[in-house]
Amino acid sequence: MQNVSGRTKASGKERIQKFGNFLSSMVIPNIGAFIAWGLITALFIPKGWYPNEYFEKLVGPMITYLLPLLIGYTGGNIVYGKRGGVVGAIATAGVVVGASMPMFLGAMVMGPFGGYLIKKFDKLVDGKVPTGFEMLVSNFSSGILGGGLSLLAYSVIEPVVSGISTGLGNAAQAITNAGLLPLIAFVVEPAKVLFLNNAINHGVFSPLAVQQVQEVGKSIFFLLEPNPGPGLGILLAYMFYSKGTAKQSSPGAIIIHFLGGIHEIYFPYVLMKPALILAVIAGGVAGNLTFVATGAGLVASPSPGSIVALIAMAPKGGLLPVLAGVAVATVASFLVAALIIKRNPESQEDLEEAQSKVKAMKAESKGQTLAKTEISKSDISLIVFACDAGMGSSAMGESILKKALKDAGITNIDVKHSPVDDIPKTADVVFTQESLVERAKKSASSDATIITVKNFLDRAKYVEFIDGLK
């Protein structure tokens, strides 16, 4: 019974991660457009750095039309390629036109829905279209279906989504007015460590934040998840008070986390010692409280969550409150983390020891292959690093292994990074975090070797792997 229950929980967690990744995957590829809008807003609105009535005219159309349509296209493209993207964008236009607020939520609904319906239509008529009529059917089917969905979205979906968005905005405002916003860290910080950070930031907070920016010129919701302070406090505590690999790797992790904005780098340090979740919560609450007290906010999403991005997205005259919140969050997280690490030296383990435990557990999993399994170099042509979004920590792991392979004189193996739900079927070896291993198994080829890692910065793991190849 216990095993069945464990699998059920894992399956539920996996579903939540997958859904969260799907939401964020519609936004993450378009972050550059959000940053462009944010910079134009910060510079040229009446309260901006360089108010300019002429350039300010770009702000409204970009947030109203460009960004939702990009999200809708991306959502359709995820479901069914470019054809799905086109239909998804047409369907999204229906919720955009006439709406009194940016339709990010509507785009996240209509984009994938349009891609799904055109995919089903193509499957339905596959092999039934007369020769020579393929292009005609293809173009008119997407046009008719997209147009119909646009009418449906305009007349039915848009009022519903507007009502939901208004309700969420009112709820968020009520929480803020009641002084309860700092407590949201009790949900946000643990969820981040479970690799739901992108879903929370881009799927929940960003739509609320954009609406708030239009009303007051900045939003605190852009700061709730990207704040690097809680993670920085954890890493500083490891640097000063831990031992072994964790202590040695923490300075590099600090640079990547704080300056590079890759927050996933500190998650394994928390998972190594779960009591540290109290430290990130303390940092999150303290930082949010400071943001509220000082009226902090940003004009656009700071993605990735680097201190550089936070500074760039701060409004005119609003930089000090942002920096104060980050600093307070860092201090609070560090003090709690230092207390936990110093008071429990007997249970302290470094990264290498933690990974050994993971290997032992994974060895019991059906179909799980570990790093010590002998693999012939001749059997490997592609190694893939897979993380949730496929853009942050996996890219760092790829870079480290590439260098290690080069130093070992192995030059005929290609190394890439990828989202965990889109691992190439040609991958022979897949490195991923233990919390994502079930999704990696479903995404990768059944013949692929799955290797779990606690921390993509752990060079010892890759040295061990390469030694196994030799």
C-alpha positions in Angstrom: 0.0 0.0 0.0 2.8 2.4 0.8 4.4 1.9 -2.6 1.2 2.5 -4.4 0.6 5.7 -2.4 4.2 6.9 -3.2 3.7 6.3 -6.9 0.4 8.2 -6.8 2.1 11.2 -5.1 4.9 11.1 -7.6 2.5 11.0 -10.4 0.6 14.0 -9.0 3.8 16.0 -8.6 4.8 15.0 -12.1 1.5 16.2 -13.5 1.8 19.5 -11.7 5.3 20.0 -12.9 4.4 19.2 -16.5 1.4 21.5 -16.5 3.5 24.3 -15.0 6.2 23.7 -17.6 3.6 23.9 -20.4 2.3 27.3 -19.1 5.8 28.7 -18.7 6.9 27.3 -22.1 4.5 29.6 -23.8 6.1 32.6 -22.1 9.8 31.8 -21.8 10.6 31.9 -25.6 9.0 35.4 -25.7 10.8 36.9 -22.7 12.9 39.1 -25.1 9.6 40.8 -26.2 8.6 41.3 -22.6 11.9 42.9 -21.8 11.7 45.1 -24.9 8.3 46.3 -23.8 9.5 46.8 -20.2 12.5 48.9 -21.4 10.3 51.1 -23.6 7.9 51.5 -20.7 10.6 52.3 -18.2 12.1 54.9 -20.5 9.3 56.7 -22.2 6.1 56.7 -20.1 5.4 60.0 -18.3 7.0 58.7 -15.1 9.9 57.1 -17.0 13.5 57.9 -17.2 13.2 59.9 -20.4 9.4 60.7 -21.0 8.6 60.9 -24.7 5.1 61.2 -25.9 6.0 59.9 -29.4 7.7 56.7 -28.3 5.2 56.1 -25.5 2.6 55.2 -28.2 4.4 51.9 -28.6 3.6 50.8 -25.0 -0.1 50.2 -25.4 -0.2 48.2 -28.7 2.8 46.1 -27.6 1.2 44.9 -24.4 -2.3 44.7 -25.8 -1.6 42.9 -29.2 2.0 41.9 -29.7 2.7 40.0 -26.4 -0.6 38.0 -26.3 -0.4 37.1 -29.9 3.2 35.9 -29.5 2.0 33.7 -26.5 -0.9 32.4 -28.5 1.3 31.5 -31.5 3.8 29.8 -29.2 1.1 27.8 -27.5 -0.3 26.6 -30.8 3.2 25.9 -32.1 4.0 23.7 -29.0 0.9 21.6 -29.8 1.2 21.3 -33.6 4.1 23.2 -35.1 3.9 26.3 -37.2 0.4 25.3 -38.5 -0.9 25.1 -35.0 0.8 28.4 -34.2 -0.9 30.2 -37.0 -4.4 28.9 -35.9 -3.5 29.6 -32.3 -2.6 33.2 -33.1 -5.9 33.7 -35.1 -7.9 32.3 -32.2 -6.0 34.5 -29.7 -6.9 37.6 -31.7 -10.5 37.0 -30.7 -9.8 37.4 -27.0 -7.4 40.3 -27.6 -9.8 42.5 -29.6 -12.2 44.3 -27.4 -10.6 43.3 -24.1 -9.9 46.0 -21.6 -6.8 44.3 -20.2 -3.8 42.3 -21.7 -5.1 38.9 -22.5 -2.2 36.7 -21.4 -4.5 34.2 -19.8 -6.8 34.1 -22.8 -3.7 33.6 -25.1 -2.7 30.6 -22.9 -6.1 29.1 -23.5 -6.8 29.9 -27.1 -3.3 29.3 -28.5 -3.0 25.6 -27.5 -6.7 25.1 -28.2 -6.3 26.3 -31.7 -3.3 24.1 -32.3 -5.1 21.1 -30.8 -8.2 21.5 -33.0 -6.2 21.9 -36.3 -4.1 18.9 -35.3 -7.3 16.8 -34.9 -8.7 18.0 -38.2 -5.5 17.1 -40.1 -5.6 13.7 -38.5 -9.3 13.3 -39.4 -8.7 14.1 -43.2 -5.4 12.4 -43.5 -5.4 10.3 -46.6 -8.8 11.5 -47.7 -7.9 14.6 -49.6 -7.8 14.2 -53.4 -4.5 14.6 -55.1 -3.9 18.2 -56.1 -6.2 19.6 -53.5 -3.8 19.4 -50.5 -2.8 23.0 -50.4 -6.3 24.2 -50.9 -7.6 22.1 -48.1 -4.7 23.0 -45.9 -5.1 26.8 -46.3 -8.8 26.9 -46.1 -9.1 24.6 -43.2 -6.7 26.7 -41.1 -8.4 29.9 -42.2 -12.0 28.6 -41.5 -11.1 27.0 -38.2 -9.0 29.9 -37.1 -11.7 32.4 -38.0 -14.4 30.4 -36.3 -12.3 30.1 -33.1 -11.7 33.9 -33.3 -15.4 34.6 -33.4 -16.0 32.2 -30.5 -13.2 33.7 -28.5 -14.5 37.2 -29.1 -18.1 36.6 -28.2 -17.8 33.9 -25.5 -14.3 33.2 -24.2 -13.1 36.8 -23.8 -15.9 37.9 -21.4 -15.2 34.7 -19.3 -11.4 35.2 -19.3 -11.8 38.9 -18.5 -14.0 38.0 -15.5 -11.4 35.5 -14.3 -8.6 38.0 -14.7 -10.5 40.7 -13.0 -11.3 38.3 -10.1 -7.6 37.3 -9.8 -6.5 40.9 -9.9 -9.1 41.9 -7.2 -8.0 38.9 -5.0 -4.4 39.9 -5.4 -5.2 43.5 -4.5 -7.2 42.4 -1.5 -4.3 40.3 -0.3 -2.0 43.2 -0.7 -4.3 45.6 1.0 -4.7 43.2 3.9 -1.0 43.1 4.4 -0.8 39.4 3.7 1.3 39.5 0.5 4.6 38.7 2.3 3.1 35.4 3.5 2.8 34.2 -0.1 6.5 33.1 0.3 5.2 30.1 2.3 3.8 28.8 -1.0 6.3 30.3 -3.5 9.6 29.3 -2.0 8.8 25.6 -1.5 7.2 25.4 -5.0 10.4 26.9 -6.5 12.5 24.2 -5.0 10.2 21.6 -6.7 11.1 23.2 -10.0 7.8 25.1 -10.4 9.5 28.5 -10.4 8.9 29.2 -14.1 5.3 28.3 -13.9 4.7 30.5 -10.8 6.5 33.5 -12.3 5.4 33.4 -15.9 2.1 31.6 -15.5 0.6 33.3 -12.4 2.4 36.5 -11.4 3.4 38.0 -14.7 -0.2 38.4 -16.1 -1.2 40.1 -12.8 1.9 42.2 -12.8 1.4 43.5 -16.4 -2.1 44.6 -15.6 -0.8 46.4 -12.5 1.9 48.1 -14.5 -0.6 49.7 -16.8 -2.5 51.1 -13.8 0.4 52.4 -11.5 3.5 52.1 -13.7 5.1 49.2 -11.7 4.2 46.0 -9.9 5.5 44.1 -6.9 4.3 40.8 -8.4 7.4 40.9 -10.7 9.5 40.7 -7.5 7.9 37.8 -5.6 9.5 34.9 -7.4 12.6 36.3 -9.1 14.1 37.8 -5.9 17.6 36.2 -5.7 18.0 37.0 -2.0 16.6 33.8 -0.4 18.8 31.6 -2.6 21.8 33.8 -2.1 21.5 33.4 1.7 21.5 29.6 1.4 24.6 29.6 -0.8 26.5 32.0 1.5 25.7 29.8 4.5 27.1 26.8 2.7 30.2 28.7 1.7 31.0 29.7 5.3 29.7 26.7 7.3 29.6 23.6 5.2 32.2 21.0 4.2 33.4 19.1 1.2 32.0 19.5 -2.3 29.1 21.7 -1.1 31.5 24.3 0.3 33.8 24.1 -2.7 31.0 24.5 -5.3 29.0 27.2 -3.5 31.1 30.2 -4.6 30.6 29.3 -8.2 27.0 28.7 -7.6 26.6 32.2 -6.0 28.0 33.8 -9.2 25.7 31.8 -11.4 22.6 32.4 -9.2 23.1 36.0 -8.3 24.6 37.4 -11.5 23.5 34.9 -14.0 20.0 34.6 -12.6 19.8 30.8 -12.8 17.9 30.1 -9.5 17.8 26.3 -10.2 21.4 26.2 -9.1 20.6 26.5 -5.4 17.6 24.0 -5.4 19.9 21.0 -4.8 21.5 22.7 -1.8 18.1 22.9 -0.2 17.1 19.4 -1.2 20.3 18.1 0.4 19.1 19.4 3.7 15.3 19.8 3.6 15.2 21.9 6.9 16.7 24.7 4.8 13.3 25.3 3.3 12.7 27.3 6.5 15.6 29.6 5.5 14.2 30.3 2.0 10.8 30.9 3.4 12.2 33.3 6.0 14.1 35.1 3.3 11.0 35.3 1.1 8.8 36.7 3.8 11.4 39.2 4.9 12.1 40.3 1.4 8.4 40.6 0.5 7.7 42.6 3.7 10.5 45.0 2.7 9.1 45.3 -0.9 5.6 46.1 0.5 6.9 48.6 3.1 9.0 50.5 0.6 6.6 50.4 -2.3 9.0 48.4 -4.5 8.0 47.2 -7.9 9.4 46.5 -11.4 8.1 47.6 -14.9 8.6 44.1 -16.5 9.6 40.6 -15.7 13.3 40.2 -14.8 14.1 37.0 -16.6 16.3 35.4 -15.7 16.1 36.5 -12.1 19.6 38.1 -12.0 20.3 41.1 -9.9 21.3 42.8 -13.1 17.9 42.2 -14.6 16.2 43.5 -11.4 18.2 46.7 -11.6 17.4 47.1 -15.3 13.7 46.6 -14.8 13.4 49.0 -11.8 11.4 52.2 -12.5 12.8 55.7 -12.2 13.4 56.4 -8.5 12.5 52.8 -7.5 15.9 51.1 -7.4 16.7 51.4 -3.7 13.5 49.7 -2.5 14.3 46.8 -4.9 17.8 46.4 -3.6 16.7 46.8 0.0 14.3 43.8 -0.4 17.0 41.7 -2.0 19.4 42.5 0.8 17.0 41.9 3.6 15.9 38.6 2.0 19.6 37.5 1.8 20.3 38.3 5.4 17.2 36.6 6.8 17.8 33.5 4.7 21.5 33.4 5.6 20.9 33.7 9.4 18.4 30.8 9.4 20.5 28.7 7.1 23.7 29.2 9.1 21.9 28.2 12.3 20.6 25.0 10.7 23.9 24.0 9.1 26.0 24.8 12.2 23.7 23.1 14.7 23.5 19.8 12.8 27.0 18.9 11.8 26.4 15.2 12.5 23.8 15.0 9.7 25.5 17.3 7.3 26.4 15.7 4.0 28.2 17.2 1.0 26.9 17.0 -2.6 28.9 13.8 -3.4 27.5 12.0 -0.4 23.9 13.1 -1.2 24.4 11.9 -4.8 25.6 8.5 -3.6 22.3 8.1 -1.6 20.4 9.0 -4.7 22.2 6.4 -6.7 21.3 3.7 -4.2 17.6 4.7 -4.3 17.5 4.9 -8.1 19.2 1.5 -8.4 15.9 0.1 -7.1 13.9 1.8 -9.7 12.8 -0.3 -12.7 14.7 0.6 -15.8 16.9 3.1 -14.0 20.5 3.2 -15.2 23.2 4.9 -13.1 26.5 6.5 -13.8 28.5 3.5 -12.8 26.9 1.4 -15.4 29.4 0.5 -18.0 28.8 2.3 -21.3 30.9 2.0 -24.3 32.1 5.2 -26.0 31.2 3.7 -29.3 27.6 3.5 -28.2 27.3 7.2 -27.5 26.8 9.9 -30.1 24.6 12.3 -28.2 24.4 13.3 -24.6 21.5 15.6 -23.5 21.1 17.6 -20.3 17.5 18.1 -19.5 16.0 20.5 -17.0 12.5 21.9 -16.6 12.7 24.7 -19.1 15.8 23.6 -20.9 17.5 27.0 -20.8 19.2 27.4 -17.4 20.9 24.8 -15.3 20.9 22.2 -18.1 23.0 24.6 -20.3 25.5 24.9 -17.5 25.8 21.1 -17.1 26.3 20.8 -20.9 29.1 23.3 -20.8 30.9 21.6 -17.9 30.7 18.1 -19.5 31.8 19.4 -22.9 35.0 20.7 -21.3 35.5 17.5 -19.3 35.2 15.4 -22.4 37.6 17.7 -24.3 40.1 17.4 -21.5 39.8 13.6 -21.6 40.5 13.6 -25.3 36.9 12.5 -26.3 35.8 14.7 -29.2 33.3 12.5 -31.1 30.4 12.8 -28.6 27.9 15.7 -29.1 26.4 17.3 -26.0 23.3 19.4 -25.9 20.6 20.8 -23.5 16.9 20.4 -23.8 13.6 20.8 -21.9 12.8 17.6 -20.0 9.6 17.1 -22.0 11.3 17.5 -25.4 14.4 15.3 -25.1 15.6 14.2 -28.6 14.9 10.6 -29.3 18.4 10.3 -30.6 19.9 10.9 -27.2 21.9 8.0 -25.9 22.5 9.4 -22.4 20.4 11.9 -20.5 21.5 13.8 -17.4 18.6 15.3 -15.4 17.6 16.2 -11.8 16.1 13.4 -9.7 12.8 15.2 -9.4 12.4 15.2 -13.2 13.5 11.6 -13.9 10.0 10.2 -14.5 9.3 12.9 -17.1 12.7 12.2 -18.7 11.9 8.5 -19.0 8.7 9.3 -20.8 10.3 11.9 -23.1 13.5 10.1 -24.0 14.0 7.0 -26.0 13.5 3.7 -24.2 17.1 2.8 -25.0 18.5 6.0 -23.5 20.6 5.8 -20.3 19.1 8.2 -17.6 21.6 9.6 -15.1 20.3 11.6 -12.2 22.2 14.5 -10.7 21.7 16.6 -7.6 23.5 19.6 -8.9 24.5 20.2 -12.6 27.6 22.0 -11.3 29.0 18.8 -9.7 32.0 18.1 -11.8 32.8 14.9 -9.8 29.7 13.3 -11.4 31.0 13.9 -14.9 34.5 12.8 -14.1 33.0 9.6 -12.7 30.9 9.2 -15.9 34.0 9.8 -18.1 36.1 7.3 -16.1 33.4 4.8 -16.7 33.7 5.3 -20.4 37.4 4.8 -20.3 
